[in-house]
């Protein structure tokens, strides 16, 4: 199952991805692991058209996704480049646990068509 885990501070309620041992907001060490929503909205995006060393072949889309709980994270976005736009709904479609040399986010959101 595709899930993203994050940390939620038990002291102040701040949610942070990726999970950390200490809350960035209040410095508490009381952090619980939570599952993030799998749906969100494209907050911003860019289309990468220039090949970067050892990364995906362009063009591909990288976007800032605002999840339904307000957490924002950087992700690859699959779908037709001409259909991508700010405010469009997306759903988590893939999470990879492989650690690679690639600097791309380890998950993929797909456009809700």
PyMOL commands that set and color helices and strands:
alter all, ss='L'
color gray80, all
select helices_A, chain A and resi 81-83
alter helices_A, ss='H'
color red, helices_A
select strands_A, chain A and resi 5-9+15-16+31-35+39-48+60-67+72-78+89-95+107-111
alter strands_A, ss='S'
color yellow, strands_A
deselect
rebuild
show_as cartoon
